[in-house]
Each structure stands twice: as structure tokens, then as C-alpha cells.
Amino acid sequence: MLSITWRTGVNMREFAYYGTDVLAADPENQPHLQDLQLESLRSMQVKLVRFYASHHRFTVQQSIEALRMALQKLQAYGMQAIICLDDSVRDSGFFVPGNRDIPKGKHGHYQKVYFRDKLYRVAYMPHVEAIVREFASDRTVLIWELCNESQLTQDPPLTSLDAEAYYEFAQEASRRIKDIAPNQLVSLGLASVRHVLSWDGSVDPMAQARRLYALPTVDVVSTHLYAEDGDQESAWRDEYDVAVAQAVRKPLYLGEVGAHPGDFPADYRFNYLQEQLGRWHNLGAFSVLPWQFNECTADLGISDGMARRYGDGWFDGLKNLLASYGAAVDPVVVRGSRPSSDGSRRVTRSDPPPFRYFRVLRDGLLIYSAADVHAPKVPRTLKSGVVIKVDSKSRCEKQGYVWWQFDDGWVIERAAQVKVKRLQVYLQEVTTEAMFGVGGLQPRAPGEILPNLRFRVKWQDGGGIYIRKRPAKNARILGDLKTGEEVEVFADSRREINGIIWWQHARGWSAERPVRMAAGDQRAFMELVGPVERETPTEERVRFHAVTAMRVRSEPDSLDDKNIIGEILEGDIIEAYPESRTLNEADQLIWWQHANGRPFDGSGEEITGWTAERGINGTPVYLEHLPPASTGLEIRRFTVDPDDPFDVNLLPARDRLFQRLPIGNKQWVWVQHFGNTSFAQALEGEGYKYACMLHGGLDLGNSRLKDWNDPTHRVPVVAGIESGVVLTVDNKHFRPAYVSVKVVYGSATYEIIYGHLHPTVNVAPGDPVGPETQLGYIATRDLLQAANLFFDAHLHLEIRYKGYILNPLLFIPNEYRDRIVANQPEYNRQPHFYPYEKWQTPFDQPVIKRNGPPMGPRA
């Protein structure tokens, strides 16, 4: 836990801008005013100065130069700074340039739309990142405040959605500052946490406050208090700000305290400050900073005239009061996760939690053996909704992604830069200090993960409800859920937007019901079934297919030939014990213990032993992972054409390159097979020259998909593969658009083409994909005709390997392949395959040389 001892502080809002036209024109408005102020503060042993970083008339570079001079002055006087990065009360002018036109509420505060529509990403985030990056290693900076006195206007009353919008701002901004400057502290800069909570009765306010300040990237709790606020505001500070600081065990400071001279006489102001200094010191605050300190004898307009040295004779009393609380304290030095090495008795940051928790947002998330998209992949993926525990010290940025390490390998959290055109987010952090559940925030024990929920679709009109990209009525439609279908949603995803309650699930967002429903109202779109109960996992064996003949050994060691006890043959399927995976650094191999090797004596009895899967670095590969036995996978051998350049039966990933079909079973109704089809020959090879005048892919089509403007005609296309990386997004070939994906499987590299897609796709080159990663949609007939293509809507699926084009049917599991083969094309009135001396069945097709000479009837 971070601990900061008492230190006296003051506010000097304009400190970095003394000598500029931010203050009134006067001979005393000169840069040397900084030294005048600091000399006086040093005599009182004041150690902390709070001031503002930005002014709307100054560019980011001008602000950086002003801050640099100010921090150098503070360092020379042995003081530290609380730097407020932005001011919500924008009448002062100390707000980020570019935010002038952001809608203002009462007293100039940013309105709710600033947070709900994430307008802070436009000007605020780039400005703040530039400033923090410049001073990230400056120990004079103690605390960065996100914004001075952010408020969410209470008229109309705030909803949980408004509070959630501010929470997301605080999470994003504080995390970015911590990414840049991990050894500096972060504060929200709030006058009170009450100003950013929901008060509509749907959520417990104190639980919201604990969740907000439990953010691991927020280090300290701030509050402000003025005499004109009254006794009720003071009581609320105790009830919320002091209480939440104690609950989350984080340091507390009173960032502003004062009384306006227009409302209170000098003696009252002095007595009020004396009372508050004593009170908050006793409450455990590490500093109480009066608003504001001013040694200047001229009226420069400093801090709204609330800290006049001139005119009312109270300033000397203030200085004596501050001096009575002054102490010769050491600067706070935050050294990441390590305590101060110089033995300082004051200051330090204890080790952070060794682990952080993230929820997986997309099915099929890849696991890498290293933080590198080209590194070998672990032979399994993560399912959407799973919570993983990562090493809190493992975070790194490589190849444009943020990476984390956990027990099984490395995973990508998100794109490293929030300003990328298409921000990809794969993990969502789960805060362990304050979990929350359905119907409102509920404190949870650290590390406790709530179960997901299951809903059943009950909406009757139209036969289902939409799946949308975002929780909004105008968001893009990704698909639909059918009436009666059950869907698992994330427990912490509930949102209220457009008067509707939304939930996120593995495929997108769907609506539950309107927020407000009268008694007896039946307009619910989904009904809650209950929490998802996870079964206790059984010891399901890990299955492998032997790529080559291998020795079975009594120990996981290939360097000792005395431990050989049997063998497995090429093509054998073995089942290994899940917990047996062992890395042997001596022989650089990964080993598994299994129960079905065979002894050399020919007895046929199964023996238990160890066999190597592959090298630690990914190669060579001896065993290939298979899906669990429940899929009924059977390795088939197909007839090989003697003219083929190689035996497709020996290729890695035969029968299992795809985990599922790229489009749903009920969303395609006809098929055109690979190779010698009547359709290809009827076109006399036009369009298939690259494929030797044969059909180079497998088409899965639906003639009913005609009108893109009709959402029911939209069929999503997913990758369907265990893992891969997007190679190409193109609108010149396989029009209107296509996506190609690279898949490395053992020693083989495949390229998969997904053709005839809608022009707008969901992925970009370099994106990792898994089985459920949505690439886009099938182009409907109207879009095809617009591209001068006159055939029905369909997906063209093509597999390329080392300059050849392969029959996709050979790489699809049996359960899908059998239905494809049994399907009769609805448009074809003649035999599917063109009469020829061979190539007359779906599997009896050649390996096609890409861009090679014509084959078959056109040869």
C-alpha cells in the first residue's frame, strides 16, 4: 500500500504561467514572481505546490516549456508538484486547447456528453500524453491530476450509464498516464466522488465510488471543500471521500480549501482554514492545500481574488498557520514496485499485486510462446468470457500491440495506440477490489469472479433480435439471435443506452428490454434464465496425431537411449495426460505422457510412456494436436491422382485446419465443389485461368440473399480456423472484396481466401484471428451486380499451399464435410461435375498448380 507522510502544500493555479498574459498586465507580472512565492513558501517549510498544466491559448509545446521552467524552480527549492492536466471549470481558461467548443454545463463543467461520446479522445488524450511523456522521469512531479473538479451535471439526474462513461474515461486516461510514467502518481482531481456517481436509485453510490477508486492506475483520493459549500457538503466528504479512501486503502488529500472574501470576512476565513487544516490532518490526509497563496501586492487576478495579500490584513495569519504545520520532510520518491533503496523513512510504494485479471472478449484468442506475432502458437485458444490471471510485471509493447504473460504463454490485450484507425481490444481488465453484478455494483472479495448469465430470446416479432457491434439502436448489425435461442452474456457488461438495457456476449451486443416497463408490460426481448454454472472440469485427455514414427520412452529425455520402451507409428492417434506437459531444456523438446504406445515385442498391449511433441522453439513437429474425442474426428485417406505433385494425405492439418465452417450451417443452401465443375466448364474457364481452368475453391451459397438493405439478408463470415493472421484485404479480386489469412500449422504454411465479401470488412492486415473472429459479410446479389458479377450470393473458400490450390473439403472436419457432400445444388439441373475421364466426385479432384497450364477438358 502506498503511504505518504504529512507535508504542507498550497495552490498556485497560474504558477507555470506567471509573466504571461494569463494574468493581468502589471509590472509585478513577471517570471521572477515564481521565486518571490517560493522563497516565502520555503521559509514555512511548504513542500507541495498544486498548479495547472494547460491553457487554451497555449500550444502543447508552449505549455511544456512553461512547465519545464516551473518544475526546475520547484526542484531548486526542494518542493514537489501536483499538476492538474485540465480544468473542467473552463471559465478560468486553464483547459486543453481544442476543447473550447465542448458543451458546457453549470459553472462551465464538461457535460455528460463529453464522457459518454468519448470526446476526450479528440484533444485531451493527445495533449496529456505529450505533456506526461515529457516529464515522465521528473521526480519533482508527485501527482498528475486528470482534471480539476470534473462533474456530471445532475439535471436531469445521472443514470448508471453516465457514471459508467466517467469510469471508462478515468480508466483509459489513468492507464495511459501509468503506461508512460509508472513511477509517478495519478489522481482523478475530483472535488468529490459524489459528483460522478449515479443517483437514480439503480446503483448503490458508495459501491460505485469504491469501484472507481479501486482502479489500479489511480493512486490517491482527492477532495475539495469551501466554506460556502456548507455543513452538508462537509458531511458528504466524510461519508464518501474519506470513507472510500479508507475502504480502498489509498492516501487522501484535500486539494483545495478556502472561503471567498466576498462572502466571509478575514477573521472567519482564517478561522475556517485553521479548523480544516487541523481536522483533515487528524483524518489522515497527507496534505491540505489552501486556495490560494499570493505574495504579490498587486491585483493580478490570481485565483479569482480568493487569496489576497493586499487589502484585508489576513495574509500574515495564513502564513503563520502554514508554518505551524510545516515539517522538514523528504520528497516522495515512487520507484515502481521497489521500496526506496536509500532507506528513506517516509515514502514508498509497496509491491503491486503480483497478478492482474483480464476477461477474454473474443472467441479463439491466440496464445503465443513469446510476445511476438510470428512466434509459435500454443496449440489451443481462449474462449470468450474466460478470465485469465497475468503477471502484473510482464506488460510490454511490441509490433503495435500490448502483451501480457500468463501460465500458458503470451496474449494480446489491445493495440498499443488508442488513436489507430481500427482499435482492436481482446482483453478487458477485471478489477479485483470491487466486482459488480446484475442490477448494481456489489463489493466482492479480491479475486472473486462473477459467473456469466444466460438469457433466452423470447421476442416474437420478426423471429429474433439483432446482434449489434455496439450497445446502441443505430449500431451496425452483426447478425441475429433466434427466438428460443439461449445466449451467455458477460456478468459485468450491462449498459443502459437509448432507453434500453444491453448485454454483451461473444458475438456482440443484444437488447434485454426497455429500461422502464409498466406493470404487466411484456416487451422484454430476452428473459434471464440464471447464472452460468461451470462444470468441474474432467481430466479430458489431450489428443495428438503422429506426423512421423516416434520412440516411446520411460522418461521425458531423448538423450538417454536406455529409456526406450516402445514406439508409435506415423498416423497413430495418442491420448496424453493434460498435466503431463514437460519442457526438457537439455534436449530442447516438449514431452507428453500417454497411455497407448506399443511395445516392440508385438504383443499389442498398450504401454504408458513419454513422447516428444515438438521442439521448444516450435520445430521440428512430431505430434499434431487434434480436437477432443467428442468431435468424432476420424483421419481419412483420400485417393491421390498419380499426376499430383504430392500426397495431400500427408499434409499437416488434413481434416482439421478448420474448427468450424466460416458461415453457419443454416445460412447456406447450395454448394459448388472444387475442381472439375460443370459451372467452371460452362464458363470455358473465364475467371479461372489462375486455377488451370478449374474451379479453385469451395462455394457455399444462398440465393435468397438479394438485398443488403434488408438486415435478414446479411450472413456473417467468420475465420473458422484455430489461429491465423490476416494477410490481405482487397477489393480487386474475388469482388466486391476478399480477405486472406495466413495459417502456420506445424511445418506447413497455408493461405486461406474468403472471397465475394461485402466491401466493408471487420479486420485489417496483421490482425490475429480465431474460429469466431468475424471477417465480414457475404456480398448480397445487389452488391454483386453493382460489381458486374451476375451470380448468386456465396462465399468462395480457397486454400493455397506452396504455389498450389488445394481442395478445401480435405481440410474440414467430418461433421461439416459430410453435410456439404450430401447437399444437392439448388441451381444445377445437370450433373455437378463435368463429364470427363476422372475427377467425378467431390474428393476425386486434382491438386491445382496456381497460374499453371489448363487441366482436364480444356487442356
LUMVOLO-105840 format. One record per residue (C-alpha): residue in one letter; x, y, z. Coordinates in pm, whole numbers, plus 50000, padded with zeros to 5 digits. Last residue first. Example, Ala and Ser with C-alpha at 12.3 -4.5 7.8 and 13.67 -1.06 7.14 Angstrom:
% LUMVOLO-105840
S:51367:49894:50714
A:51230:49550:50780
This chain:
% LUMVOLO-105840
A:49400:47105:42846
R:49045:47240:42848
P:48877:46908:42935
G:49119:46843:43223
M:49392:47093:43305
P:49492:47429:43160
P:49854:47541:43225
G:49962:47677:43567
N:49861:48004:43733
R:49837:47815:44066
K:49904:47445:44010
I:49586:47262:44103
V:49595:46946:44317
P:49343:46725:44143
Q:48989:46622:44239
D:48843:46285:44341
F:48714:46414:44674
P:48394:46581:44547
T:48338:46307:44287
Q:48386:46292:43907
W:48754:46390:43874
K:48826:46129:43604
E:48770:46058:43234
Y:48550:46364:43195
P:48186:46459:43216
Y:48169:46794:43401
F:48093:46756:43770
H:47764:46868:43925
P:47550:46659:43692
Q:47288:46879:43526
R:46996:47088:43654
N:47211:47291:43896
Y:47053:47582:44084
E:46956:47400:44404
P:47296:47237:44444
Q:47239:46900:44616
N:47398:46874:44961
A:47528:46534:45074
V:47893:46636:45021
I:47849:46954:45221
R:47671:46769:45501
D:47950:46512:45526
R:48220:46778:45532
Y:48073:46959:45831
E:48075:46667:46076
N:48382:46520:45909
P:48619:46804:45991
I:48726:47035:45702
F:49073:47023:45546
L:49008:46775:45264
L:48693:46959:45161
P:48904:47270:45090
N:49054:47103:44775
L:49400:47252:44737
I:49550:47532:44527
Y:49927:47513:44468
G:50208:47769:44487
K:50337:47643:44822
Y:49989:47598:44973
R:49670:47781:44884
I:49322:47716:45024
E:49006:47873:44876
L:48662:47949:45015
H:48427:48144:44785
L:48133:48258:44998
H:47805:48296:44813
A:47545:48540:44686
D:47405:48437:44348
F:47567:48511:44013
F:47592:48810:43783
L:47908:48995:43876
N:47922:49345:43732
A:48032:49495:44073
A:47686:49651:44119
Q:47550:49308:44035
L:47746:49160:44324
L:47613:49425:44562
D:47254:49353:44456
R:47313:48979:44494
T:47433:49007:44856
A:47802:49023:44949
I:47873:48773:45226
Y:47959:48953:45549
G:48278:49049:45735
L:48581:48887:45896
Q:48415:48781:46220
T:48662:48610:46454
E:48484:48301:46585
P:48747:48037:46499
G:49047:48260:46568
V:49207:48565:46410
P:49517:48779:46468
D:49511:49119:46295
G:49820:49192:46083
P:49628:49315:45779
A:49293:49466:45883
V:48969:49314:46005
N:48596:49393:46005
V:48530:49414:45631
T:48342:49679:45433
P:48321:49582:45064
H:48076:49295:45139
L:48250:48966:45073
H:48294:48773:44748
G:48601:48575:44865
Y:48749:48426:45183
I:49095:48309:45074
I:49305:48088:45304
E:49685:48090:45283
Y:49863:47789:45428
T:50204:47747:45590
A:50319:47395:45678
S:50582:47274:45930
G:50337:47251:46218
Y:50035:47455:46118
V:50103:47814:46020
V:49787:47985:45897
K:49791:48301:45687
V:49455:48470:45624
S:49320:48627:45305
V:49022:48861:45299
Y:48812:48936:44991
A:48614:49221:44843
P:48342:49304:44585
R:48497:49109:44424
F:48707:48793:44430
H:48990:49022:44318
K:49015:49400:44320
N:48861:49477:44660
D:49149:49351:44877
V:49218:49285:45246
T:49538:49084:45276
L:49745:48884:45525
V:49522:48845:45831
V:49692:48627:46094
G:49593:48275:46196
S:49455:48054:46471
E:49208:47769:46519
I:49030:47831:46191
G:48664:47922:46134
A:48754:48269:46007
V:48400:48401:46047
V:48161:48519:45774
P:47838:48694:45872
V:47524:48649:45659
R:47315:48957:45586
H:46982:48904:45410
T:46779:48948:45731
P:46921:49301:45756
D:46733:49408:45439
N:46931:49693:45289
W:47175:49437:45151
D:46903:49298:44922
K:46947:48961:44749
L:47043:48687:44992
R:46785:48425:44891
S:47025:48250:44651
N:47239:48126:44941
G:47585:47995:44865
L:47880:47793:44991
D:48143:47785:44717
L:48455:47567:44750
G:48758:47699:44563
G:48974:47695:44253
H:48712:47593:43998
L:48908:47456:43703
M:49055:47645:43404
C:49413:47591:43538
A:49330:47779:43861
Y:49467:48125:43768
K:49270:48095:43443
Y:48950:48057:43647
G:48777:48382:43555
E:48684:48250:43213
G:48748:47875:43221
E:48504:47796:42945
L:48227:47949:43156
A:48035:47624:43113
Q:48349:47438:43223
A:48357:47619:43557
F:47986:47562:43617
S:48010:47193:43525
T:48268:47150:43796
N:48614:46995:43755
G:48784:47138:44063
F:48625:47239:44396
H:48258:47199:44466
Q:47974:47443:44412
V:47737:47434:44706
W:47382:47528:44785
V:47174:47618:45089
W:47399:47829:45309
Q:47287:48006:45625
K:47164:47709:45824
N:47509:47557:45870
G:47653:47891:45978
I:47928:48054:45774
P:48306:48009:45803
L:48258:47638:45874
R:48401:47518:46206
Q:48737:47419:46356
F:48906:47439:46018
L:49259:47307:45950
R:49140:46977:46093
D:49089:46714:45821
R:49448:46742:45696
A:49626:46987:45928
P:49978:46883:45819
L:49995:46738:45466
L:50050:46364:45434
N:49710:46281:45285
V:49765:46552:45022
D:50027:46328:44854
F:50248:46545:44633
P:50284:46681:44278
D:49952:46527:44166
D:49973:46333:43838
P:49917:46000:44013
D:49585:46138:44147
V:49567:46053:44518
T:49267:45873:44661
F:49176:46000:45003
R:49280:45879:45348
R:49059:45962:45639
I:49156:46065:45994
E:48841:46042:46205
L:48720:46321:46425
G:48423:46227:46642
T:48409:46573:46792
S:48391:46419:47142
A:48749:46294:47104
P:48883:46643:47173
P:49027:46835:46876
L:49365:46711:46750
H:49711:46849:46824
E:49998:46749:46596
L:50286:46526:46713
Y:50642:46517:46577
V:50699:46885:46493
P:51056:47015:46445
T:51014:47294:46530
G:50822:47526:46760
N:51102:47680:46966
I:51066:47421:47245
G:51092:47148:46982
R:50792:46930:46918
E:50556:46673:47069
A:50809:46435:47225
T:50678:46101:47352
W:50665:45967:47709
G:50537:45631:47831
T:50240:45417:47923
I:50206:45088:47739
E:49921:44939:47540
E:49935:44563:47475
G:49969:44461:47111
S:50212:44180:47194
G:50440:44280:46907
D:50758:44260:47117
F:50849:44621:47035
P:50593:44761:47281
R:50302:44979:47162
G:50212:45330:47282
N:49869:45395:47422
A:49888:45552:47767
H:50041:45897:47727
Q:50300:46123:47889
W:50376:46438:47695
W:50713:46598:47611
I:50830:46936:47479
L:51186:46924:47341
Q:51505:47132:47381
D:51719:46821:47459
A:51860:46959:47786
E:51584:47217:47836
N:51324:46943:47878
L:50981:47105:47884
T:50708:46886:48033
R:50334:46853:47961
S:50199:46587:48199
E:49903:46779:48339
P:49669:46706:48047
Y:49753:46329:48029
A:49811:46227:47669
E:49588:46049:47417
I:49750:45903:47106
I:49639:45886:46742
D:49871:45692:46515
G:49927:45833:46165
E:50302:45762:46163
L:50378:45486:46412
I:50417:45493:46790
E:50701:45315:46964
G:50820:45117:47265
I:51036:45115:47580
I:51329:45350:47505
N:51490:45461:47837
K:51837:45323:47763
D:51876:45561:47467
D:51934:45854:47705
L:51949:46191:47526
S:51582:46184:47425
D:51454:46256:47777
P:51094:46265:47900
E:51130:45933:48092
S:51012:45576:48015
R:51039:45646:47644
V:50815:45590:47341
R:51005:45619:47012
M:50847:45807:46723
A:50714:45735:46372
T:50616:46057:46194
V:50331:46310:46198
A:50170:46134:46495
H:49819:46273:46558
F:49764:46402:46909
R:49481:46411:47162
V:49486:46579:47505
R:49286:46371:47750
E:48985:46509:47933
E:49050:46512:48307
T:48710:46640:48398
P:48646:47006:48453
T:48406:47092:48734
E:48106:47218:48548
R:48065:47591:48517
E:47725:47719:48625
V:47605:48000:48404
P:47383:48223:48614
G:47008:48222:48550
V:46748:48201:48275
L:46702:48575:48235
E:46448:48669:47971
M:46529:48828:47638
F:46336:49078:47422
A:46119:49202:47709
R:45810:49384:47583
Q:45568:49203:47812
D:45446:49501:48017
G:45239:49371:48309
A:45347:49652:48537
A:45498:49932:48331
M:45845:49897:48183
R:46133:50143:48213
V:46478:50040:48092
P:46338:49876:47778
R:46432:49508:47746
E:46727:49267:47705
A:46898:49416:47399
S:47191:49244:47227
W:47562:49327:47195
G:47832:49134:47006
R:47911:48772:46916
A:48068:48652:47245
H:47812:48831:47461
Q:47748:49189:47567
W:47426:49294:47738
W:47201:49593:47670
I:46919:49756:47871
I:46725:50000:47652
G:46634:50369:47693
N:46879:50465:47416
I:47163:50323:47628
E:47159:50140:47964
R:47456:49903:47988
R:47509:49559:48148
S:47853:49413:48066
D:47969:49295:48408
A:47819:48945:48403
F:47925:48874:48046
V:47639:48721:47846
E:47564:48356:47758
V:47297:48314:47490
E:46997:48083:47466
E:46794:48054:47146
G:46418:48035:47183
T:46355:48308:46926
K:46661:48339:46704
L:46958:48562:46780
D:47071:48791:46500
G:47367:48906:46294
L:47634:49175:46303
I:47406:49479:46284
R:47590:49814:46288
A:47495:50046:46572
N:47185:50268:46538
K:46999:50115:46833
A:47306:50134:47055
P:47513:49886:47259
R:47789:49848:46997
K:47855:49597:46718
R:47494:49478:46719
I:47327:49138:46745
Y:46964:49172:46644
I:46661:49004:46795
G:46455:48707:46679
G:46166:48576:46471
G:46048:48905:46322
D:45809:48975:46605
Q:45832:48701:46868
W:46092:48822:47117
K:46162:48545:47371
V:46540:48503:47344
R:46670:48308:47644
F:46935:48465:47867
R:47230:48303:48048
L:47447:48493:48290
N:47825:48490:48346
P:47960:48390:48684
L:48125:48661:48893
I:48500:48639:48951
E:48634:48681:49304
G:48997:48798:49307
P:48951:49041:49593
A:48618:48977:49770
R:48324:49144:49607
P:48152:49476:49653
Q:47819:49492:49465
L:47753:49743:49194
G:47404:49743:49056
G:47128:49538:48896
V:47347:49245:48796
G:47693:49225:48946
F:47996:49427:49039
M:48350:49350:49136
A:48536:49592:49357
E:48897:49525:49457
T:48954:49261:49188
T:48931:49494:48892
V:48867:49291:48576
E:49072:49416:48283
Q:48919:49369:47939
L:49110:49162:47683
Y:49090:49147:47301
V:49069:49513:47202
Q:49136:49610:46839
L:49124:49982:46765
R:49057:50034:46394
K:49203:50365:46283
V:49473:50369:46548
K:49445:50653:46800
V:49440:50429:47109
Q:49798:50322:47035
A:49923:49989:47170
A:49650:49783:47000
R:49486:49559:47258
E:49539:49286:47519
I:49748:49042:47319
V:49834:48709:47481
W:50158:48538:47590
G:50202:48183:47721
D:50018:47916:47920
D:50069:48047:48275
F:50015:48413:48189
Q:50213:48677:48003
W:50072:49011:47886
W:50117:49195:47554
V:50017:49543:47430
Y:50027:49552:47049
G:50196:49765:46780
Q:50468:49513:46697
K:50577:49501:47061
E:50456:49673:47377
C:50527:49504:47710
R:50338:49403:48025
S:50502:49120:48223
K:50515:49286:48565
S:50150:49220:48655
D:50186:48850:48562
V:49851:48754:48416
K:49544:48581:48562
I:49289:48482:48297
V:48911:48525:48295
V:48721:48330:48025
G:48433:48522:47870
S:48525:48449:47507
K:48721:48128:47470
L:49099:48111:47474
T:49293:47918:47210
R:49483:47589:47200
P:49802:47457:47042
V:50030:47728:47182
K:50143:47941:46893
P:50497:47961:46759
A:50630:48319:46748
H:50546:48539:46449
V:50302:48758:46642
D:50574:48815:46903
A:50544:48831:47281
A:50658:48468:47316
S:50500:48120:47308
Y:50182:48274:47171
I:49822:48219:47279
L:49557:48313:47024
L:49211:48435:47115
G:48958:48195:46961
D:48649:48362:47096
R:48675:48731:47161
L:48645:48943:47477
V:48874:48749:47712
R:48841:48880:48069
F:49158:49007:48235
Y:49292:48970:48589
R:49612:49120:48728
F:49879:48937:48925
P:50174:49016:49153
P:49972:49283:49334
P:50185:49597:49350
D:50492:49600:49575
S:50485:49877:49830
R:50526:50237:49726
T:50736:50450:49944
V:50775:50744:50134
R:50896:50828:50455
R:51181:50659:50636
S:51415:50678:50338
G:51647:50377:50339
D:51827:50489:50024
S:51690:50196:49824
S:51335:50329:49837
P:51090:50044:49811
R:51054:49863:49479
S:50739:49830:49265
G:50791:50145:49064
R:51026:50376:49246
V:50800:50644:49381
V:51008:50909:49551
V:50819:51137:49787
P:51040:51430:49877
D:51185:51423:50231
V:51005:51605:50508
A:51123:51906:50711
A:50782:51994:50851
G:50542:52284:50813
Y:50214:52273:51007
S:50286:52580:51219
A:50434:52750:50911
L:50101:52719:50734
L:49921:52897:51021
N:50187:53168:51038
K:50149:53227:50665
L:49771:53246:50697
G:49799:53500:50982
D:50028:53710:50766
F:49764:53703:50490
W:49468:53831:50695
G:49516:54206:50657
D:49219:54286:50432
G:49357:54489:50142
Y:49650:54310:49987
R:49769:53953:50032
R:49459:53840:49852
A:49392:53468:49829
M:49038:53444:49690
G:49085:53709:49422
D:48965:53474:49147
S:49280:53265:49165
I:49526:53541:49076
G:49357:53844:48924
L:49685:54036:48911
D:49586:54273:49192
A:49927:54394:49304
T:50098:54310:49635
C:50214:53967:49514
E:50269:53714:49793
N:49974:53503:49676
F:49882:53151:49801
Q:49540:53016:49700
W:49328:52816:49774
P:49468:52629:50075
L:49628:52286:50019
V:49570:52020:50286
S:49825:51736:50266
F:49877:51371:50367
A:49517:51341:50483
G:49493:51119:50792
L:49165:51243:50941
N:49366:51434:51205
H:49534:51641:50932
W:49191:51691:50781
R:49054:51843:51104
G:49354:52056:51191
L:49383:52209:50846
Q:49006:52250:50830
E:48981:52442:51159
Q:49272:52674:51078
L:49130:52737:50732
Y:48791:52828:50877
N:48945:53051:51146
F:49142:53243:50882
R:48838:53286:50658
Y:48625:53393:50953
D:48881:53655:51055
A:48902:53793:50701
P:48530:53840:50649
F:48319:53588:50451
D:48111:53602:50133
G:48310:53831:49901
P:48632:53709:50059
H:48559:53354:49935
A:48646:53079:50183
G:48914:52816:50130
V:49018:52455:50077
E:49157:52285:49767
G:49337:51953:49714
L:49235:51796:50044
Y:49450:51482:50028
L:49382:51111:50078
P:49615:50811:50052
K:49470:50475:49935
R:49334:50191:50143
V:49037:50107:49916
A:48789:50136:50205
Q:48977:50414:50387
A:48989:50632:50078
V:48621:50545:50014
A:48519:50660:50361
V:48708:50990:50341
D:48556:51072:50004
Y:48204:50937:50064
E:48054:50991:50409
D:48323:51229:50531
R:48302:51446:50219
W:47921:51427:50246
A:47937:51577:50594
S:48140:51870:50461
E:47890:51920:50181
Q:47608:51928:50438
D:47792:52178:50657
G:47809:52446:50390
D:47962:52472:50043
E:48030:52843:50109
A:48310:52745:50344
Y:48491:52561:50066
L:48596:52196:50033
H:48789:51997:49773
T:48855:51617:49756
S:49127:51389:49626
V:49195:51014:49657
V:49536:50871:49563
D:49688:50602:49338
V:49457:50560:49037
T:49606:50304:48793
P:49486:50005:48997
L:49125:50128:48971
A:48983:50076:49321
Y:48894:50444:49327
L:48615:50394:49075
R:48491:50065:49221
R:48477:50211:49570
A:48280:50512:49445
Q:48032:50294:49254
A:47976:50084:49568
M:47914:50405:49758
P:47655:50517:49505
D:47448:50192:49515
V:47308:50151:49165
S:46960:50184:49016
G:46849:50461:49253
D:46884:50745:49002
W:47182:50892:49187
S:47465:50782:48957
L:47812:50891:49062
V:48050:51150:48917
H:47992:51445:49152
R:47977:51223:49461
V:48349:51148:49418
S:48412:51494:49550
A:48612:51794:49427
L:48769:51545:49188
G:49134:51561:49075
L:49127:51200:48946
S:49470:51135:49095
V:49775:50962:48944
L:50117:50904:49099
Q:50452:50896:48918
N:50684:50597:48878
P:50480:50427:48602
A:50506:50731:48372
I:50404:50639:48016
D:50189:50333:48087
K:50071:50498:48407
I:49950:50800:48214
R:49769:50574:47966
R:49608:50374:48247
S:49488:50693:48414
A:49325:50819:48093
E:49153:50492:48000
Q:49023:50404:48348
A:48913:50756:48433
F:48732:50791:48100
E:48569:50448:48141
Y:48453:50544:48491
Y:48310:50870:48355
A:48104:50675:48100
E:47996:50426:48369
A:47862:50712:48581
D:47660:50837:48286
L:47529:50486:48211
S:47434:50438:48575
T:47200:50731:48527
L:47256:51088:48634
P:46961:51306:48725
P:46846:51554:48456
D:46989:51787:48572
Q:47267:51631:48781
T:47552:51766:48565
L:47839:51519:48564
Q:48130:51689:48734
S:48505:51700:48685
E:48665:51913:48954
N:49011:51970:48806
C:49111:51708:48552
L:49333:51401:48530
E:49552:51507:48823
W:49918:51406:48784
I:50086:51362:49120
L:50442:51387:49258
V:50618:51565:48974
T:50956:51685:49104
R:51083:51333:49040
D:51098:51406:48665
S:51112:51075:48473
A:50774:51106:48297
F:50817:51480:48234
E:50799:51495:47852
R:50581:51181:47827
V:50330:51338:48065
I:50296:51650:47850
A:50261:51469:47516
E:50016:51213:47656
V:49802:51490:47805
H:49767:51676:47476
P:49695:51359:47275
M:49432:51250:47533
Y:49255:51585:47573
A:49203:51688:47210
V:48993:51418:47037
R:48993:51130:47287
Y:48815:51347:47544
L:48510:51341:47318
K:48438:50990:47449
D:48071:51015:47349
R:47953:50943:47706
F:48238:51141:47865
Y:48197:51476:47691
V:47824:51404:47652
K:47788:51428:48031
Q:47863:51798:48020
Y:48206:51944:48083
H:48179:52192:48367
G:48134:52562:48278
H:47978:52662:48610
K:47666:52461:48516
G:47704:52275:48187
K:47936:52328:47895
P:47926:52163:47552
I:48277:52108:47404
D:48350:52401:47174
R:48654:52528:47366
N:48802:52180:47395
G:49067:52230:47126
P:49331:52363:47363
V:49312:52180:47698
F:49160:52382:47981
F:49302:52653:48204
G:49078:52931:48065
S:48929:53018:48405
D:48572:52987:48274
R:48659:52625:48198
V:48558:52473:48528
S:48651:52127:48395
D:49017:52217:48418
D:49286:52003:48258
L:49623:51847:48344
C:49636:51941:48714
I:49997:51911:48826
I:50065:51828:49191
A:50423:51939:49233
Q:50724:51874:49456
M:50949:52106:49656
G:51322:52128:49731
Y:51359:52496:49629
A:51574:52417:49323
Q:51333:52139:49228
L:51042:52382:49238
K:51221:52627:49006
Q:51310:52349:48759
L:50949:52236:48769
A:50823:52584:48674
M:51070:52622:48387
R:50975:52281:48244
L:50606:52353:48288
A:50627:52670:48079
E:50820:52487:47808
I:50566:52204:47806
S:50278:52453:47786
Q:50437:52616:47481
Q:50480:52272:47322
V:50118:52180:47390
T:50001:52504:47234
F:49894:52787:47463
R:49568:52985:47438
H:49359:52704:47591
H:49577:52692:47900
S:49730:52372:48028
A:49937:52241:48320
Y:49761:52382:48626
F:49912:52423:48972
R:49947:52242:49306
V:50255:52312:49516
L:50393:52077:49782
K:50679:52110:50029
V:50590:52412:50246
Q:50867:52454:50502
M:50734:52799:50607
S:51052:52977:50493
R:51038:52772:50174
L:50694:52910:50098
S:50818:53272:50108
E:51110:53198:49880
L:50875:53006:49651
Q:50639:53299:49603
L:50911:53552:49525
D:51090:53300:49303
Q:50777:53246:49091
L:50716:53623:49076
H:51054:53640:48896
P:50860:53536:48581
Q:50698:53883:48571
N:50351:54012:48649
E:50472:54271:48901
P:50484:54541:48633
D:50112:54480:48563
A:49901:54340:48279
A:49657:54097:48438
L:49747:53729:48441
V:49713:53478:48153
D:49902:53743:47957
T:50228:53576:48055
G:50482:53653:48332
Y:50347:53385:48567
Y:50213:53100:48354
A:50357:52794:48535
F:50224:52925:48872
E:49871:53007:48746
R:49687:52779:48990
M:49911:52844:49290
N:49760:52607:49544
V:49940:52535:49869
G:50102:52244:50049
T:50220:52121:50389
R:50352:51766:50402
W:50220:51473:50605
T:50358:51127:50531
I:50273:50936:50213
S:50199:50562:50221
L:50125:50349:49914
M:50000:50000:50000
